[in-house]
Amino acid sequence: MVNRLIGVLLFENRTAKNPVDPIVIQVEDAKRRQVGQVIINLQDIPRRPIPELYQTHLIEAKLVATKKNPTPKGYIYYWIGTVNYWPAN
């Protein structure tokens, strides 16, 4: 049986140095154990305004390994949008 985590991720990315750096989201279970991570490329995030939260806009991502969990099992479904991008130079 595959575990499935469903949620809406709302966060502000302050760690990316430039527009090509990916966002890495650590996924934990209810007991705060790492179950895996998701790596999202900034170019893949749609700009706002994003339409209403429809199931078709959810993104399914397979969990990838972390140092604490080298063999993750499962998927995470998320919906993500961009508030702003770096200013054009």
Backbone as JSON, one array per atom type, in Angstrom:
{
  "sequence": "MVNRLIGVLLFENRTAKNPVDPIVIQVEDAKRRQVGQVIINLQDIPRRPIPELYQTHLIEAKLVATKKNPTPKGYIYYWIGTVNYWPAN",
  "N": [[0.85, -1.18, 0.0], [0.55, 2.19, -0.82], [1.51, 5.14, 0.76], [-0.23, 8.2, 0.89], [0.04, 11.63, 0.91], [-1.77, 14.53, 1.4], [-2.06, 17.94, 0.8], [-2.01, 21.55, 1.02], [0.52, 23.65, 0.14], [1.82, 26.45, 1.6], [4.15, 28.82, 1.57], [7.0, 30.97, 2.0], [9.71, 31.36, -0.03], [12.84, 31.81, 1.04], [15.33, 30.88, 0.72], [16.37, 30.3, -1.79], [18.89, 31.25, -4.01], [19.0, 32.28, -6.59], [16.98, 32.48, -9.63], [17.24, 29.89, -10.74], [17.67, 28.02, -8.81], [16.4, 25.16, -7.17], [13.44, 24.48, -5.16], [13.37, 22.78, -2.15], [11.37, 20.63, -0.41], [10.92, 19.27, 2.67], [9.3, 16.37, 3.77], [7.35, 15.29, 6.42], [6.07, 12.86, 8.76], [3.27, 12.43, 11.05], [4.57, 12.05, 13.44], [6.79, 13.57, 13.21], [8.87, 12.46, 11.73], [11.16, 12.15, 9.09], [9.9, 11.44, 5.95], [10.56, 11.68, 3.37], [11.39, 13.79, 0.54], [10.55, 16.53, -1.64], [11.47, 17.89, -4.71], [11.29, 20.91, -6.31], [11.38, 22.66, -9.28], [11.85, 26.11, -9.88], [11.03, 27.19, -12.29], [8.9, 25.64, -12.98], [6.74, 26.46, -11.53], [3.6, 27.95, -11.6], [2.68, 31.33, -12.44], [0.92, 33.85, -10.51], [-2.28, 35.36, -11.18], [-3.62, 32.39, -9.91], [-5.98, 30.0, -10.98], [-8.99, 28.88, -9.3], [-8.78, 26.38, -6.69], [-8.7, 23.53, -8.11], [-9.04, 20.01, -8.49], [-7.67, 19.12, -10.71], [-5.52, 20.8, -10.87], [-3.76, 19.99, -8.99], [-0.54, 18.78, -8.18], [1.23, 15.81, -8.56], [3.81, 14.26, -6.88], [6.5, 12.05, -6.59], [8.03, 10.91, -3.65], [11.41, 11.64, -2.85], [14.69, 10.44, -1.9], [16.2, 11.13, 1.32], [18.83, 12.08, 3.65], [18.14, 10.95, 6.09], [16.18, 9.15, 5.41], [16.69, 6.9, 3.2], [15.16, 5.31, 1.52], [12.42, 6.23, 0.53], [8.84, 5.89, 0.45], [5.99, 6.48, -1.35], [3.81, 9.26, -2.28], [3.33, 12.77, -2.73], [0.77, 15.14, -2.92], [0.41, 18.32, -4.2], [-0.33, 21.83, -4.38], [0.72, 24.68, -5.88], [1.8, 28.06, -6.19], [3.14, 31.15, -7.51], [4.0, 34.13, -5.89], [5.66, 36.32, -6.45], [8.41, 36.95, -8.68], [11.99, 37.16, -9.12], [13.23, 40.45, -9.74], [13.45, 41.62, -13.13], [16.54, 42.05, -14.75]],
  "CA": [[0.0, 0.0, 0.0], [1.33, 3.42, -0.93], [1.01, 6.24, 1.57], [-0.46, 9.42, 0.12], [-0.09, 12.81, 1.73], [-2.47, 15.56, 0.64], [-2.02, 19.21, 1.49], [-1.72, 22.75, 0.26], [1.74, 24.21, 0.68], [1.92, 27.9, 1.56], [5.39, 29.21, 2.21], [7.78, 31.96, 1.28], [11.05, 30.81, -0.24], [13.91, 32.77, 1.31], [16.61, 30.19, 0.63], [16.87, 30.22, -3.16], [19.8, 32.35, -4.3], [18.65, 32.85, -7.88], [15.8, 31.8, -10.19], [17.44, 28.51, -11.2], [17.77, 27.14, -7.65], [15.13, 24.49, -6.87], [12.91, 24.49, -3.8], [13.34, 21.43, -1.58], [10.41, 20.57, 0.68], [11.02, 18.06, 3.47], [7.98, 15.85, 4.14], [7.41, 14.55, 7.68], [4.81, 12.26, 9.18], [2.69, 13.03, 12.25], [5.54, 11.94, 14.54], [7.91, 14.42, 12.8], [9.93, 11.66, 11.12], [11.28, 12.43, 7.66], [9.45, 10.36, 5.08], [11.11, 11.95, 2.04], [11.4, 15.18, 0.14], [10.11, 16.85, -3.0], [12.29, 18.95, -5.3], [10.46, 21.65, -7.27], [12.09, 23.69, -10.04], [11.09, 27.35, -9.87], [10.44, 27.43, -13.61], [7.69, 24.83, -13.1], [5.69, 27.03, -10.69], [2.84, 28.93, -12.37], [2.54, 32.68, -11.87], [-0.41, 34.24, -10.08], [-3.27, 34.69, -10.37], [-3.89, 30.99, -10.22], [-7.41, 29.73, -10.86], [-9.43, 28.21, -8.07], [-8.14, 25.1, -6.38], [-9.36, 22.37, -8.71], [-8.25, 18.79, -8.36], [-6.81, 18.97, -11.88], [-4.33, 21.63, -10.69], [-2.86, 19.37, -8.02], [0.64, 18.14, -8.76], [1.62, 14.59, -7.86], [5.26, 14.08, -6.91], [7.0, 10.91, -5.84], [9.02, 11.32, -2.66], [12.79, 11.24, -3.14], [15.47, 10.08, -0.71], [16.91, 12.1, 2.16], [19.87, 11.41, 4.44], [17.52, 10.17, 7.17], [15.32, 8.11, 4.83], [17.2, 6.63, 1.86], [14.2, 4.55, 0.71], [11.06, 6.72, 0.78], [7.75, 5.25, -0.28], [4.79, 7.29, -1.36], [3.66, 10.43, -3.12], [2.68, 13.92, -2.12], [0.0, 15.95, -3.85], [0.5, 19.7, -3.75], [-0.8, 22.89, -5.26], [1.68, 25.73, -5.59], [1.78, 29.2, -7.1], [4.17, 32.13, -7.23], [3.54, 35.48, -5.58], [6.47, 37.17, -7.31], [9.69, 36.42, -9.12], [13.07, 38.14, -9.0], [13.06, 41.51, -10.74], [14.24, 41.46, -14.36], [17.69, 42.97, -14.82]],
  "C": [[0.89, 1.24, 0.0], [0.69, 4.49, -0.07], [0.83, 7.46, 0.68], [-0.69, 10.57, 1.09], [-0.74, 13.89, 0.88], [-2.42, 16.85, 1.45], [-1.79, 20.36, 0.53], [-0.52, 23.39, 0.92], [1.73, 25.72, 0.51], [3.19, 28.28, 2.29], [6.06, 30.28, 1.38], [9.2, 31.43, 1.17], [12.08, 31.9, -0.03], [15.28, 32.14, 1.13], [17.18, 30.16, -0.77], [17.7, 31.46, -3.47], [19.48, 33.02, -5.63], [17.54, 32.01, -8.51], [16.01, 30.37, -10.67], [17.58, 27.53, -10.04], [16.42, 26.47, -7.39], [14.7, 24.71, -5.43], [12.86, 23.04, -3.34], [12.41, 21.46, -0.38], [10.56, 19.23, 1.38], [9.61, 17.64, 3.89], [8.15, 15.0, 5.38], [6.05, 13.93, 7.96], [4.34, 12.93, 10.47], [3.63, 12.98, 13.44], [6.83, 12.69, 14.23], [9.12, 13.62, 12.33], [9.96, 11.99, 9.64], [10.83, 11.22, 6.85], [9.96, 10.55, 3.65], [11.13, 13.44, 1.78], [10.92, 15.32, -1.29], [10.99, 18.0, -3.48], [11.48, 19.59, -6.42], [11.33, 22.69, -7.96], [11.23, 24.94, -10.1], [10.42, 27.64, -11.21], [9.13, 26.67, -13.79], [6.51, 25.39, -12.31], [4.93, 28.07, -11.49], [2.77, 30.28, -11.66], [1.1, 32.9, -11.42], [-1.01, 35.17, -11.09], [-3.52, 33.27, -10.85], [-5.39, 30.77, -10.09], [-7.74, 29.03, -9.54], [-8.76, 26.86, -7.91], [-8.99, 23.95, -6.91], [-8.46, 21.16, -8.56], [-7.3, 18.62, -9.54], [-5.55, 19.82, -11.78], [-3.37, 21.06, -9.65], [-1.72, 18.68, -8.75], [0.98, 16.92, -7.91], [3.13, 14.43, -8.0], [5.64, 12.88, -6.06], [8.06, 11.42, -4.87], [10.4, 10.8, -3.05], [13.56, 11.11, -1.84], [16.04, 11.3, 0.01], [18.0, 11.34, 2.9], [19.26, 10.5, 5.51], [16.63, 9.05, 6.65], [15.76, 7.85, 3.39], [16.22, 5.88, 0.96], [12.77, 5.03, 0.98], [10.05, 5.99, -0.08], [6.55, 6.18, -0.22], [4.89, 8.5, -2.28], [3.12, 11.56, -2.27], [1.96, 14.67, -3.23], [0.06, 17.38, -3.33], [0.0, 20.64, -4.83], [0.06, 24.09, -4.91], [1.57, 26.83, -6.63], [2.83, 30.21, -6.65], [3.54, 33.49, -6.95], [4.34, 36.47, -6.42], [7.76, 36.46, -7.66], [10.74, 37.49, -8.88], [12.85, 39.22, -10.05], [13.95, 41.27, -11.96], [15.35, 42.49, -14.38], [17.96, 43.37, -16.25]]
}
